[in-house]
Amino acid sequence: MLDMVGESEGRATTKVREELLDRGFVVFPNFLAPEQVAAFNARIEELFELEGDNAGGEFKSEPGARRLANMVDKGELFEQVIQTPEVLAAVGVVLGPDFKLSSLNIRSANPHNGSAQPLHVDSGALPDELGNSVCNSVWMLDDFTEHNGALRVVPGSHRWGRKPEPGEKPQSELLVTGKAGTVVVMNAHMWHGGTENFTGHQRRAMHVYYTRGDKPQQQYQKKWVRPEVQARLSPLGRRLLALDDARNDELCALETGMSGFMK
Ligand SMILES: O=C(O)CCC(=O)C(=O)O
């Protein structure tokens, strides 16, 4: 019998399935209402203020961007967002029935940050004999425009079986623009990265990142999420955080979180 996560893949529409398999990404325009975007941004700005120089310290830092990490621990709206049915259905298309949350982070490209992120694959991972192991969702919390550091993707590159060379820029690269509230689900073996922010405003995004069950989480959720938050999670939330999964405990004991390019 399929479990709660496993069942989700069957609910993806044909369009979602085809775009993920063919191009490697699918866009859900205006998925969040403006009030929901505002609620995420209010909490995120509060956290940047509270955490100051330590912001993002549970993971890694990135020149040219503000980051926050371990977000499941930092507000009920984040506990909910990892359980979004449409996104889980799309993730199931990429990863199959056995997957879990890898990490939930915020990335805000700084005004006039002077450079783009390198093209990369998440966690530096390539598909293996079992198939895909990484799938990310990028939630736009500001409009993504041609000038403010929108996401770029290289459609189809999840099938190339290699990572981009430094500075490599395929002609097929596309910019993914959209209104705040839009969500992009992508096979994270597809080459992608943030672009340069030429404007005077922050460009905020939430990265809800999933991985296959036999891989370590980027942030070991059982370690980072406080016991009182763990205790109030739904069965699906517990399952997605892999809180009762001995295999995940072993995997995460062996390896520290890998980024596609950050130190
Ligand atoms: O925030 C974005 O536009 C994408 C960032 C990204 O790919 C990453 O941080 O790994």
The ligand as an SDF file (V2000), in Angstrom:
LIG
                    3D

 10  9  0  0  0  0  0  0  0  0999 V2000
   16.7730   31.9520   -5.1550 O   0  0  0  0  0  0  0  0  0  0  0  0
   16.9300   31.6010   -6.3220 C   0  0  0  0  0  0  0  0  0  0  0  0
   16.5620   32.2630   -7.2990 O   0  0  0  0  0  0  0  0  0  0  0  0
   17.6080   30.2870   -6.6220 C   0  0  0  0  0  0  0  0  0  0  0  0
   18.6820   30.0270   -5.6710 C   0  0  0  0  0  0  0  0  0  0  0  0
   19.3520   28.7020   -5.7930 C   0  0  0  0  0  0  0  0  0  0  0  0
   19.2890   28.0520   -6.7930 O   0  0  0  0  0  0  0  0  0  0  0  0
   20.1140   28.2170   -4.6400 C   0  0  0  0  0  0  0  0  0  0  0  0
   20.3350   28.9690   -3.6780 O   0  0  0  0  0  0  0  0  0  0  0  0
   20.5360   27.0290   -4.6850 O   0  0  0  0  0  0  0  0  0  0  0  0
  1  2  2  0
  2  3  1  0
  2  4  1  0
  4  5  1  0
  5  6  1  0
  6  7  2  0
  6  8  1  0
  8  9  2  0
  8 10  1  0
M  END
$$$$
